[in-house]
Amino acid sequence: MSKGFGTENLLSKKSKKKAISNEPQGRLISWSPWPPANFQARYPAFPFVLTILIIVIGQWYLSLLR
């Protein structure tokens, strides 16, 4: 007979449960190690920020050429 709150049956049932998440697993591009499949969900502004960054760096580079 088990004593206390934590019995073996209760612990074994909790350890068998797996966390089910709605986030996609794997890779966005199958052969690429980056980015992960949940990248777009975690960083939705990334394309916008990357575009602005490219424009700013491009303008800075063109101003150096003059």
N, CA, C and O atoms as a GROMACS GRO file, in nm:
protein
  264
    1MET      N    1   0.084  -0.117   0.000
    1MET     CA    2   0.000   0.000   0.000
    1MET      C    3   0.089   0.125   0.000
    1MET      O    4   0.181   0.135   0.081
    2SER      N    5   0.062   0.217  -0.090
    2SER     CA    6   0.142   0.339  -0.102
    2SER      C    7   0.096   0.442  -0.001
    2SER      O    8  -0.022   0.454   0.032
    3LYS      N    9   0.195   0.516   0.048
    3LYS     CA   10   0.162   0.624   0.142
    3LYS      C   11   0.201   0.756   0.078
    3LYS      O   12   0.294   0.762  -0.002
    4GLY      N   13   0.132   0.860   0.113
    4GLY     CA   14   0.164   0.993   0.062
    4GLY      C   15   0.082   1.027  -0.063
    4GLY      O   16  -0.005   0.952  -0.106
    5PHE      N   17   0.114   1.143  -0.118
    5PHE     CA   18   0.036   1.192  -0.232
    5PHE      C   19   0.086   1.137  -0.366
    5PHE      O   20   0.006   1.111  -0.455
    6GLY      N   21   0.214   1.118  -0.380
    6GLY     CA   22   0.269   1.075  -0.508
    6GLY      C   23   0.280   0.924  -0.514
    6GLY      O   24   0.372   0.866  -0.457
    7THR      N   25   0.188   0.861  -0.582
    7THR     CA   26   0.195   0.716  -0.597
    7THR      C   27   0.264   0.683  -0.730
    7THR      O   28   0.275   0.769  -0.818
    8GLU      N   29   0.307   0.561  -0.743
    8GLU     CA   30   0.375   0.519  -0.865
    8GLU      C   31   0.282   0.526  -0.986
    8GLU      O   32   0.325   0.564  -1.095
    9ASN      N   33   0.157   0.491  -0.968
    9ASN     CA   34   0.061   0.494  -1.078
    9ASN      C   35   0.041   0.636  -1.129
    9ASN      O   36   0.036   0.659  -1.250
   10LEU      N   37   0.030   0.730  -1.038
   10LEU     CA   38   0.009   0.870  -1.076
   10LEU      C   39   0.131   0.925  -1.148
   10LEU      O   40   0.117   0.996  -1.247
   11LEU      N   41   0.250   0.893  -1.101
   11LEU     CA   42   0.372   0.942  -1.164
   11LEU      C   43   0.393   0.880  -1.302
   11LEU      O   44   0.437   0.949  -1.394
   12SER      N   45   0.362   0.754  -1.317
   12SER     CA   46   0.383   0.689  -1.447
   12SER      C   47   0.285   0.744  -1.551
   12SER      O   48   0.321   0.755  -1.668
   13LYS      N   49   0.164   0.778  -1.511
   13LYS     CA   50   0.067   0.835  -1.605
   13LYS      C   51   0.111   0.974  -1.649
   13LYS      O   52   0.096   1.008  -1.767
   14LYS      N   53   0.164   1.054  -1.559
   14LYS     CA   54   0.208   1.188  -1.594
   14LYS      C   55   0.330   1.185  -1.686
   14LYS      O   56   0.341   1.267  -1.777
   15SER      N   57   0.420   1.092  -1.662
   15SER     CA   58   0.540   1.086  -1.743
   15SER      C   59   0.511   1.035  -1.885
   15SER      O   60   0.587   1.064  -1.977
   16LYS      N   61   0.402   0.959  -1.903
   16LYS     CA   62   0.368   0.907  -2.034
   16LYS      C   63   0.301   1.012  -2.123
   16LYS      O   64   0.302   0.999  -2.245
   17LYS      N   65   0.242   1.116  -2.061
   17LYS     CA   66   0.176   1.220  -2.141
   17LYS      C   67   0.280   1.302  -2.215
   17LYS      O   68   0.384   1.337  -2.160
   18LYS      N   69   0.250   1.332  -2.340
   18LYS     CA   70   0.339   1.415  -2.419
   18LYS      C   71   0.272   1.549  -2.445
   18LYS      O   72   0.150   1.557  -2.461
   19ALA      N   73   0.352   1.654  -2.447
   19ALA     CA   74   0.298   1.787  -2.474
   19ALA      C   75   0.266   1.797  -2.623
   19ALA      O   76   0.354   1.784  -2.708
   20ILE      N   77   0.141   1.820  -2.652
   20ILE     CA   78   0.098   1.834  -2.791
   20ILE      C   79   0.087   1.983  -2.821
   20ILE      O   80   0.013   2.056  -2.755
   21SER      N   81   0.163   2.027  -2.922
   21SER     CA   82   0.159   2.169  -2.957
   21SER      C   83   0.106   2.184  -3.098
   21SER      O   84   0.116   2.094  -3.180
   22ASN      N   85   0.050   2.300  -3.124
   22ASN     CA   86  -0.004   2.329  -3.256
   22ASN      C   87   0.104   2.382  -3.350
   22ASN      O   88   0.077   2.402  -3.469
   23GLU      N   89   0.224   2.406  -3.299
   23GLU     CA   90   0.331   2.459  -3.382
   23GLU      C   91   0.381   2.350  -3.476
   23GLU      O   92   0.398   2.235  -3.435
   24PRO      N   93   0.405   2.386  -3.601
   24PRO     CA   94   0.459   2.288  -3.694
   24PRO      C   95   0.601   2.248  -3.657
   24PRO      O   96   0.679   2.329  -3.607
   25GLN      N   97   0.633   2.124  -3.682
   25GLN     CA   98   0.765   2.072  -3.651
   25GLN      C   99   0.843   2.053  -3.780
   25GLN      O  100   0.783   2.046  -3.887
   26GLY      N  101   0.974   2.044  -3.770
   26GLY     CA  102   1.055   2.020  -3.888
   26GLY      C  103   1.112   2.148  -3.944
   26GLY      O  104   1.139   2.243  -3.869
   27ARG      N  105   1.132   2.152  -4.074
   27ARG     CA  106   1.195   2.266  -4.141
   27ARG      C  107   1.101   2.326  -4.243
   27ARG      O  108   1.018   2.257  -4.302
   28LEU      N  109   1.114   2.458  -4.264
   28LEU     CA  110   1.035   2.527  -4.364
   28LEU      C  111   1.076   2.483  -4.503
   28LEU      O  112   0.990   2.460  -4.589
   29ILE      N  113   1.206   2.471  -4.527
   29ILE     CA  114   1.261   2.416  -4.651
   29ILE      C  115   1.324   2.282  -4.612
   29ILE      O  116   1.412   2.278  -4.526
   30SER      N  117   1.280   2.174  -4.674
   30SER     CA  118   1.316   2.041  -4.627
   30SER      C  119   1.466   2.016  -4.624
   30SER      O  120   1.515   1.948  -4.533
   31TRP      N  121   1.542   2.068  -4.720
   31TRP     CA  122   1.684   2.039  -4.728
   31TRP      C  123   1.769   2.140  -4.651
   31TRP      O  124   1.890   2.122  -4.639
   32SER      N  125   1.708   2.245  -4.600
   32SER     CA  126   1.783   2.351  -4.535
   32SER      C  127   1.783   2.334  -4.383
   32SER      O  128   1.681   2.297  -4.325
   33PRO      N  129   1.895   2.359  -4.318
   33PRO     CA  130   1.897   2.350  -4.172
   33PRO      C  131   1.830   2.471  -4.105
   33PRO      O  132   1.808   2.470  -3.984
   34TRP      N  133   1.799   2.573  -4.184
   34TRP     CA  134   1.738   2.695  -4.131
   34TRP      C  135   1.640   2.748  -4.232
   34TRP      O  136   1.669   2.734  -4.351
   35PRO      N  137   1.532   2.804  -4.200
   35PRO     CA  138   1.472   2.828  -4.071
   35PRO      C  139   1.382   2.713  -4.027
   35PRO      O  140   1.342   2.630  -4.109
   36PRO      N  141   1.351   2.706  -3.899
   36PRO     CA  142   1.258   2.605  -3.852
   36PRO      C  143   1.117   2.635  -3.904
   36PRO      O  144   1.089   2.747  -3.947
   37ALA      N  145   1.030   2.537  -3.900
   37ALA     CA  146   0.895   2.551  -3.956
   37ALA      C  147   0.813   2.657  -3.882
   37ALA      O  148   0.724   2.717  -3.942
   38ASN      N  149   0.840   2.680  -3.755
   38ASN     CA  150   0.761   2.777  -3.679
   38ASN      C  151   0.821   2.917  -3.685
   38ASN      O  152   0.780   3.004  -3.608
   39PHE      N  153   0.916   2.942  -3.774
   39PHE     CA  154   0.983   3.071  -3.783
   39PHE      C  155   0.886   3.183  -3.819
   39PHE      O  156   0.890   3.290  -3.759
   40GLN      N  157   0.797   3.159  -3.916
   40GLN     CA  158   0.702   3.262  -3.958
   40GLN      C  159   0.603   3.294  -3.848
   40GLN      O  160   0.558   3.408  -3.838
   41ALA      N  161   0.567   3.197  -3.768
   41ALA     CA  162   0.473   3.221  -3.660
   41ALA      C  163   0.539   3.300  -3.547
   41ALA      O  164   0.473   3.381  -3.482
   42ARG      N  165   0.666   3.276  -3.523
   42ARG     CA  166   0.735   3.345  -3.412
   42ARG      C  167   0.781   3.485  -3.449
   42ARG      O  168   0.783   3.573  -3.364
   43TYR      N  169   0.817   3.505  -3.575
   43TYR     CA  170   0.869   3.635  -3.619
   43TYR      C  171   0.792   3.682  -3.742
   43TYR      O  172   0.845   3.679  -3.853
   44PRO      N  173   0.667   3.728  -3.725
   44PRO     CA  174   0.586   3.765  -3.841
   44PRO      C  175   0.637   3.891  -3.913
   44PRO      O  176   0.606   3.909  -4.031
   45ALA      N  177   0.712   3.978  -3.846
   45ALA     CA  178   0.759   4.102  -3.907
   45ALA      C  179   0.895   4.085  -3.974
   45ALA      O  180   0.949   4.184  -4.025
   46PHE      N  181   0.951   3.967  -3.976
   46PHE     CA  182   1.084   3.946  -4.031
   46PHE      C  183   1.098   3.990  -4.176
   46PHE      O  184   1.196   4.056  -4.208
   47PRO      N  185   1.006   3.956  -4.269
   47PRO     CA  186   1.022   4.001  -4.408
   47PRO      C  187   1.023   4.153  -4.420
   47PRO      O  188   1.101   4.208  -4.498
   48PHE      N  189   0.938   4.221  -4.346
   48PHE     CA  190   0.932   4.367  -4.349
   48PHE      C  191   1.062   4.428  -4.297
   48PHE      O  192   1.118   4.518  -4.359
   49VAL      N  193   1.109   4.379  -4.184
   49VAL     CA  194   1.232   4.432  -4.125
   49VAL      C  195   1.352   4.404  -4.216
   49VAL      O  196   1.438   4.490  -4.231
   50LEU      N  197   1.357   4.287  -4.275
   50LEU     CA  198   1.466   4.253  -4.366
   50LEU      C  199   1.465   4.344  -4.489
   50LEU      O  200   1.571   4.388  -4.534
   51THR      N  201   1.348   4.373  -4.543
   51THR     CA  202   1.336   4.462  -4.658
   51THR      C  203   1.385   4.602  -4.624
   51THR      O  204   1.460   4.662  -4.701
   52ILE      N  205   1.343   4.655  -4.511
   52ILE     CA  206   1.386   4.788  -4.467
   52ILE      C  207   1.538   4.790  -4.447
   52ILE      O  208   1.605   4.886  -4.485
   53LEU      N  209   1.591   4.686  -4.389
   53LEU     CA  210   1.735   4.677  -4.366
   53LEU      C  211   1.814   4.675  -4.497
   53LEU      O  212   1.917   4.740  -4.509
   54ILE      N  213   1.764   4.600  -4.594
   54ILE     CA  214   1.831   4.595  -4.725
   54ILE      C  215   1.826   4.731  -4.793
   54ILE      O  216   1.925   4.773  -4.853
   55ILE      N  217   1.714   4.800  -4.785
   55ILE     CA  218   1.702   4.933  -4.845
   55ILE      C  219   1.798   5.031  -4.779
   55ILE      O  220   1.865   5.108  -4.849
   56VAL      N  221   1.805   5.031  -4.648
   56VAL     CA  222   1.893   5.124  -4.576
   56VAL      C  223   2.040   5.096  -4.609
   56VAL      O  224   2.116   5.189  -4.634
   57ILE      N  225   2.079   4.970  -4.608
   57ILE     CA  226   2.218   4.935  -4.639
   57ILE      C  227   2.248   4.967  -4.786
   57ILE      O  228   2.357   5.014  -4.817
   58GLY      N  229   2.152   4.943  -4.875
   58GLY     CA  230   2.171   4.977  -5.016
   58GLY      C  231   2.189   5.126  -5.038
   58GLY      O  232   2.274   5.167  -5.117
   59GLN      N  233   2.110   5.207  -4.969
   59GLN     CA  234   2.125   5.353  -4.982
   59GLN      C  235   2.259   5.399  -4.926
   59GLN      O  236   2.323   5.487  -4.982
   60TRP      N  237   2.301   5.340  -4.816
   60TRP     CA  238   2.429   5.377  -4.758
   60TRP      C  239   2.544   5.339  -4.852
   60TRP      O  240   2.639   5.415  -4.869
   61TYR      N  241   2.533   5.222  -4.914
   61TYR     CA  242   2.637   5.177  -5.008
   61TYR      C  243   2.642   5.268  -5.131
   61TYR      O  244   2.750   5.304  -5.177
   62LEU      N  245   2.524   5.305  -5.185
   62LEU     CA  246   2.521   5.392  -5.302
   62LEU      C  247   2.573   5.532  -5.270
   62LEU      O  248   2.633   5.597  -5.355
   63SER      N  249   2.549   5.578  -5.147
   63SER     CA  250   2.601   5.710  -5.110
   63SER      C  251   2.754   5.708  -5.098
   63SER      O  252   2.819   5.810  -5.119
   64LEU      N  253   2.811   5.594  -5.065
   64LEU     CA  254   2.956   5.583  -5.058
   64LEU      C  255   3.020   5.583  -5.197
   64LEU      O  256   3.134   5.627  -5.213
   65LEU      N  257   2.947   5.535  -5.296
   65LEU     CA  258   3.000   5.530  -5.432
   65LEU      C  259   3.007   5.669  -5.498
   65LEU      O  260   3.084   5.689  -5.591
   66ARG      N  261   2.929   5.763  -5.451
   66ARG     CA  262   2.927   5.897  -5.510
   66ARG      C  263   3.044   5.979  -5.468
   66ARG      O  264   3.056   6.094  -5.509
   0.00000   0.00000   0.00000
